[in-house]
Amino acid sequence: MAEPYTVYWDVALRVLRYLKATPGLGILYSDQGHCRVGAFTEGDSRISGFSDADWAGCPISRRSTIGYCLFVGGNLVSWKSKKQHTVSRSSAESEYRAMADVTSEMTWIRRLLIELGVGAVEGDEELTPLGHHLAKLPVDVLIGKMMLYGGIFGCLSPILSISAFLSYKSPFIYPKDERHAVERAKLALLTDKSGGANDVDNADQQSDHLIMMIAYKKWDKILRENGSNAAERFCKSYFLSSSVMYMIRDMRVQFGTLLADIGLIELPKNYQIGGKWKEKLDSWFSDTSQTFNVYSNHSSVVKALLCAGLYPNVAATEQGISEKALNSLRQSMGPTIDELNVWFDGRRVVHIHPSSVNSNLKTFQHPFLVFLEKVETTKVFLRDTTVTSPYAILLFGGAMNIQHQTGLVTIDGWLKMAAPAQTAVLFKELRLTLHSILKELIRKPQTANIAENNVIQSIVHFY
C-alpha cells in the first residue's frame, strides 16, 4: 500500500470484475466438528472463539499483537489480527486483552442472531436445530430459513426462485415513462396462461414475490419448449431482463445443491454427466413429481413460507396491532396521517413502494405483509411486499402471548390477531413439532418423504 504499482491496480480490478460477474457464487461451509472450546463432541453447535497474543512484539512501540477467530456451527465466520492500542505490562495482560476482544465479538454475533429473529440461538447459547442448519448455508439467514422450510414443506422450486430473486435483484426493467406499462405487465403475468399453467387465484395476487416466481416459471417453460429466441421475446413483452433470468437459473441450481450438501434433499446420480447439466438440474428442481415439490402449486403455502423466511420483517395496519402498541405508535407519529391504509413496522409509519403491486390497492386480504428491505427517501418505503396470513405469523412468528379470556393472541408484543385459545395452543404445539423435525434432520439427514409427514400435511391444510 505504501508504494502501489500498476500491476497491483490491475489485480484489484480483476478481483472486482470477478465479484461483479459471479454474484451467485459463495464460500461453502460445512460442519467441521470443532464447535466448542475444550471438549469437542460431534454434533455440538456452540458459538465458539479462539484468541492468541504475543507480548511487546513491536520493536518500536512495544505494543502487542492480538488475533482471534470465531466459529458458528464449526464454520469460521469472523477473524481479526491487529496491534493493541496500548502497551501491555505483562504477557498475561496481553492475553487478557485478546480474550476481551473475542468475547466482545462473540457477544455481538449472538445478539445479531437474536435480533435477526432467526431462532438460531437458545438461552444457553446453544444453536437451535434451525440455527444448526443455517450455520451450514452460506446465504443470508432470512433466505436460508426460507430455503429450509421450502424443502421441508414440499415447495422447493418456487422458494428457490424467490430466494434467488431476493438475493440478486428484481427481473423487471422500468423504461423511462413506461412504469404503468410495467405494472400492467406484472398483473398480466398472473392472468395470462400462454406461458404455463396459472396457479394463482385472485386472493393471492397481493404478492410481488409470487409474480417474480411465476415470471421465472413461464420463462423457463418457454425456454425449454421453444428455445432462446422465444424466451427473449417473452422477456421483451413483459419488461423482463433476459440476463437476470439466466442468472436466476444458475442461482437456483446453486441454492439447490447447498440444500443437498446439508442432507435436506438428494441429487440425482451422475447429474453432471453430459452437457447442459445446469439446465438438467434446474429442470429436476422444478419437477412437481418430486417429494420436495408436492405442494409447489399451492400459492398460499408459498406465501406462508415467505413469512417464515422474512419474519420479523413484518408490517401491519391498525387492525393487526395490539391496542397498547398502537397507542404508543400514535403518540410518536405526530400529526394524524390521512390515508386509507396506514402501515406500521412496529416502530414507525411505513409505505408500500410505488413499484409494488400492492401500492395502489384499497383493500387487503389480511392486515399483515412481509418484506425484505426498506428504502428511505422522502418516506420509508417497503420494497417487494407480500400480504400474509395470520396463521403464518402464528406458526413462524416470534414470542406468543395468549389471552385466554379475550380470545386474542399477541406476537412479539405488538402484532395482534383474534384466535380461540385452543387454536393458539395448537400452533404452539406445532412450533415444537417443527423444532423436532429440524432436530431429526440433524440426526438423520436425507430423511425420506419429509413433506409427506402427517404433521407437515396437517400444517399445509391450514393454508
SVG drawing of the C-alpha trace seen along z (x, -y; Angstrom):
<svg xmlns="http://www.w3.org/2000/svg" viewBox="-63 -17 76 59">
<polyline fill="none" stroke="black" stroke-width="0.4" points="0.0,0.0 2.9,-2.4 4.3,-2.0 1.4,-0.9 2.2,0.0 0.0,0.5 0.2,4.3 -1.5,4.0 -4.3,1.9 -4.8,4.4 -5.1,7.2 -7.7,5.2 -9.7,4.6 -9.6,8.3 -10.9,9.2 -13.8,6.7 -14.6,8.0 -14.8,11.5 -17.1,10.4 -19.4,8.5 -19.7,11.4 -20.3,14.1 -22.8,12.7 -24.4,16.1 -21.3,17.8 -20.2,18.1 -17.9,19.8 -19.2,23.3 -19.2,24.1 -19.7,27.5 -19.8,28.8 -16.1,29.4 -16.9,30.7 -14.6,28.2 -17.5,26.3 -16.6,25.8 -13.6,24.7 -12.5,27.6 -14.4,30.7 -15.0,31.3 -18.1,33.6 -19.7,34.5 -22.9,32.6 -22.0,29.9 -23.0,26.4 -21.9,23.8 -20.7,20.5 -17.0,20.6 -13.9,18.5 -10.1,18.7 -7.7,15.9 -3.9,15.5 -1.4,12.7 2.3,12.1 3.9,9.7 5.7,6.5 6.2,7.8 6.6,4.4 10.3,3.3 9.4,-0.3 6.2,-0.9 6.5,2.3 2.8,2.9 1.5,6.5 -0.4,8.0 -3.6,9.9 -5.6,12.3 -8.8,14.2 -11.2,16.3 -14.9,17.1 -16.9,20.1 -20.6,20.7 -21.6,24.3 -18.0,25.2 -17.7,22.7 -15.3,19.7 -17.4,16.5 -15.2,13.8 -11.5,13.2 -9.1,10.4 -5.4,9.6 -4.3,6.2 -1.8,4.4 -3.2,3.4 -3.9,-0.2 -1.8,-0.4 1.3,1.3 0.7,4.4 2.8,4.6 2.8,8.4 2.0,11.4 -1.0,12.1 -2.4,8.6 -1.8,9.0 -3.7,12.4 -6.4,10.9 -7.0,8.1 -7.1,10.6 -9.8,12.6 -11.8,9.5 -11.8,8.7 -13.0,12.2 -15.6,12.2 -17.0,8.9 -17.2,10.3 -19.0,13.4 -21.5,11.3 -22.1,9.2 -22.6,12.3 -25.0,13.8 -27.1,10.6 -27.1,10.2 -28.6,13.7 -31.2,12.9 -32.1,9.5 -32.5,11.1 -35.1,13.3 -33.8,16.4 -34.4,18.5 -30.8,19.7 -29.6,19.3 -31.2,20.6 -30.8,19.1 -27.8,21.3 -26.0,20.0 -26.5,23.4 -27.6,23.3 -31.2,24.4 -31.8,27.1 -32.8,24.2 -29.5,22.4 -27.5,25.6 -28.8,25.8 -28.5,22.1 -24.8,22.2 -24.1,24.5 -25.7,22.3 -23.6,19.5 -26.6,17.3 -28.4,14.5 -30.1,16.0 -33.6,14.9 -33.0,16.5 -31.6,19.6 -34.7,20.0 -36.9,19.8 -35.0,22.4 -35.0,24.8 -38.8,24.6 -39.3,24.8 -37.7,28.2 -39.5,29.4 -42.9,28.2 -42.7,29.5 -42.4,26.1 -38.8,26.2 -39.0,25.0 -40.9,21.7 -38.9,20.9 -35.6,21.4 -36.8,18.9 -37.9,16.4 -34.7,16.8 -32.6,16.2 -34.5,13.1 -34.2,11.7 -30.5,12.5 -29.9,10.9 -32.4,8.4 -35.9,8.0 -36.1,9.1 -38.4,6.2 -37.0,3.4 -38.5,-0.1 -38.0,-2.1 -38.5,-5.8 -42.1,-6.9 -43.4,-3.3 -43.9,-2.5 -47.6,-2.0 -47.0,0.4 -44.7,2.5 -47.3,2.6 -49.9,3.8 -47.4,6.5 -47.0,7.7 -50.7,8.2 -50.9,9.8 -48.4,12.5 -51.0,13.6 -53.8,14.0 -52.0,15.0 -51.9,18.7 -49.9,18.9 -46.6,19.3 -47.7,22.1 -50.4,23.0 -51.7,20.3 -51.9,21.4 -52.6,18.1 -56.2,17.1 -57.5,13.5 -57.0,13.6 -53.3,14.5 -52.4,11.7 -51.2,9.5 -47.6,10.6 -44.6,9.2 -42.7,12.3 -45.2,14.7 -45.2,12.5 -41.4,12.9 -41.8,16.7 -44.4,17.0 -42.3,14.9 -39.4,17.4 -41.7,20.4 -43.2,19.2 -39.8,18.1 -38.3,21.5 -41.1,23.4 -40.8,21.3 -37.0,21.6 -37.2,25.4 -40.0,25.9 -39.5,23.1 -35.8,22.1 -33.9,19.0 -35.4,16.7 -38.9,17.3 -37.7,16.7 -36.2,13.4 -39.5,12.3 -41.3,13.3 -38.9,11.1 -39.4,8.1 -43.2,8.4 -43.2,8.4 -40.4,6.0 -38.1,8.7 -34.3,8.8 -33.1,11.9 -29.7,11.8 -31.3,11.7 -33.4,14.7 -30.4,16.7 -28.6,15.7 -31.6,16.8 -31.4,20.2 -27.8,20.6 -28.6,19.4 -31.5,21.9 -29.0,24.7 -26.5,23.4 -29.1,23.0 -30.5,26.4 -27.1,28.1 -26.5,26.3 -29.6,27.9 -28.3,31.2 -24.9,30.6 -26.6,30.4 -28.7,33.5 -32.2,32.0 -32.5,33.4 -30.6,36.0 -29.4,35.0 -29.8,37.5 -26.8,39.6 -24.5,38.7 -26.3,35.4 -23.0,33.8 -22.6,36.4 -23.1,34.9 -23.6,31.3 -26.1,28.7 -26.0,30.2 -27.2,27.0 -30.3,26.9 -31.0,30.5 -30.6,30.0 -32.8,26.9 -35.5,28.9 -35.2,31.6 -35.6,29.0 -38.8,27.9 -40.2,31.4 -43.6,31.5 -43.4,35.2 -40.5,34.9 -41.4,35.2 -39.9,31.8 -42.3,30.2 -45.6,31.9 -47.1,28.5 -45.3,26.2 -48.6,25.3 -50.2,24.2 -49.6,20.4 -51.0,19.9 -48.3,22.3 -45.6,20.5 -46.8,17.2 -46.7,18.8 -43.1,19.9 -42.2,16.3 -43.4,15.3 -41.3,18.0 -38.2,16.7 -38.7,12.9 -40.0,12.7 -39.5,10.4 -39.7,8.1 -43.4,7.6 -45.7,4.5 -49.3,4.3 -52.3,2.0 -54.1,0.8 -56.3,3.9 -53.3,6.1 -51.6,4.2 -52.4,4.5 -54.0,1.5 -51.0,0.8 -48.5,0.8 -50.9,-1.2 -51.3,-3.9 -47.5,-4.1 -47.1,-4.4 -49.8,-7.1 -48.0,-9.2 -44.8,-9.1 -46.5,-9.8 -47.3,-13.4 -50.0,-14.7 -52.5,-12.1 -51.9,-10.7 -54.9,-11.0 -54.6,-7.7 -57.0,-4.8 -54.4,-2.1 -51.6,-3.1 -48.8,-0.5 -46.5,-0.3 -43.4,1.8 -43.6,1.8 -41.7,-1.5 -43.0,-4.0 -45.2,-4.5 -44.0,-2.8 -45.3,-3.0 -45.5,-0.4 -43.2,-1.3 -44.9,-2.5 -43.2,0.3 -45.1,2.9 -48.4,4.4 -49.8,3.7 -49.1,0.0 -52.5,-1.1 -54.7,1.5 -57.6,0.2 -58.4,3.5 -56.1,6.3 -56.8,9.9 -55.1,9.7 -53.7,6.8 -50.2,8.2 -47.4,8.2 -43.8,9.3 -40.9,7.6 -37.1,8.0 -35.9,4.4 -36.8,0.8 -35.8,-2.2 -35.8,-5.7 -36.2,-8.7 -39.0,-11.2 -40.7,-8.4 -39.8,-5.0 -40.8,-2.5 -41.1,1.3 -40.0,3.0 -41.4,6.2 -44.2,7.0 -46.5,10.0 -49.7,9.9 -49.5,12.8 -52.0,14.9 -52.3,14.6 -51.9,18.4 -48.4,18.0 -47.4,15.5 -48.8,17.7 -46.7,20.6 -43.5,18.8 -43.6,15.6 -41.9,14.6 -42.9,15.0 -46.6,15.7 -48.8,14.3 -52.2,16.0 -55.0,14.0 -57.5,16.8 -60.4,14.6 -60.4,12.1 -59.5,14.6 -56.6,12.5 -53.1,13.5 -50.1,11.1 -46.9,11.9 -43.7,10.2 -45.7,7.7 -47.2,5.8 -48.9,7.9 -52.4,8.8 -54.8,11.4 -58.1,12.9 -57.9,16.7 -59.5,19.0 -57.2,20.1 -57.4,23.7 -56.2,22.7 -53.3,20.6 -52.2,23.5 -52.3,25.8 -50.0,23.5 -47.6,23.5 -47.5,27.3 -46.9,27.2 -43.9,24.9 -42.5,27.6 -43.1,30.2 -41.3,28.3 -38.4,27.9 -38.4,31.7 -38.4,32.2 -35.4,30.0 -33.6,31.8 -34.3,35.1 -32.8,33.8 -29.6,33.2 -29.5,36.7 -30.7,38.3 -30.0,36.2 -32.0,37.0 -35.0,38.2 -37.2,39.8 -40.6,38.2 -40.4,35.4 -43.0,33.4 -45.4,36.4 -45.1,36.3 -48.6,36.3 -47.8,33.1 -46.5,31.3 -49.6,32.3 -51.8,31.0 -50.0,27.7 -50.4,27.3 -54.2,27.8 -54.3,24.6 -53.4,22.6"/>
</svg>
